[in-house]
C-alpha cells in the first residue's frame, strides 16, 4: 500500500501545512504505520517557513533537518509542490532515485 501523501497547497483553505501533517500522522498511526519524515517541495517549503514561527533556510549543506513538523524529520525535495508524510522505507526508497536537497 502506497502511503505517500501529496498536498497541493493551492487547494488548502484553512489548514496550515502543520495542521495537514498532524492529520496525516494520526491517520498513518491508526493504520499501524510509523511516520518518520515530512518531505516538502520548493513552494511548500516557502509556505511552511512563512507559516512557522521557526526560521528555516532553503540553503545549506544539511540534507535532513531537525524535527519540526510533528516531531518528524523535515526533508526538502526537488519538486515544486509536495507535502508527504512518509515511513522510513518510503524515505529510503525516494532517496535512492531522487535528490534530497
N, C-alpha and C positions, 0 to 999 in steps of 0.2 A: 504494500500500500504506500503510495507516494504521499507524504505529508508535507511536502514543501508548499508553503502557503504564500501566495502573492497578494499584494495590495497595490492598487493604482490609487495614489494619493489624490488624484483629481476627483475621485468618486467619494472621498471621505467628506462627511458633512460635519458631524460634531466630534467624532473620535479623533484623538491625537494618536500619533504613532505609538506612544507608550500605552494608551488605552487598548489599542488594537493588539499589540504584542501581549499584554497581560491576558486578554481574552483567549488568544491563541495558545498561550502557555497552559491555561486552565483546560482548554479543550484537549490538548495533547496529553496532559497528565491524566485526564479522565479516560483516555484511550490506552493508558499504560505506557505511554512514550515518555522519554526523558529529554526534554529540550535543553540544548546546551549553548546555542548561539542565535543571534539575530543578524541576518545579512541585510545590509542596506545598500541600495543603488545610489548613484550620484545625487539625484534630485531629492530623494528621501533622506539622504544624509544631511543635506542642507536644511530640509524641513525640520528634521529632528533637532538639529543644532539650534534652530530658532525656537522651537517648542520647549526645548530642555533648558533647565536652569544651570546646566553644566556646559562649559565650552568644550567642543570637540573640533579638532583641526582635521581637514581632509588631507593634510600633507604630513610627511614624516616617514621615518624608516620602519616604524612599528607596523606589523601586518595584522595583528589582532589587538584589540583594545580592551581595557579593563571592563569588568562587568558594569553595565549601565542600564539596560532595559530588563527588568525582572530578574536581575542578578545574573543574566546571561552574557556571554562574550558578545561584543559588538564588532561585527566584521563588515568592512566596506568592500563591495564587489563592483566589478566593471560593467555595470548596467545602468541605464538612466533611471528607471523606476523599478524598485523591488524592495519589498519588506517580507522577509521569510524567516520564520521561526523553524529551526532545524535541529535534528538529533546529531550526535557526533558522527555517526556513519554517513549521514547526508552531507555534513560539512566536509568530511574527508573525501567523499566521492566528488563533490563540487570542486574542491581544491586540486584534485588530480588533473582536471581537464579545463579549469578556468582560472583566471587571475584574481587573486585576493589582494586588494590594494592596502 
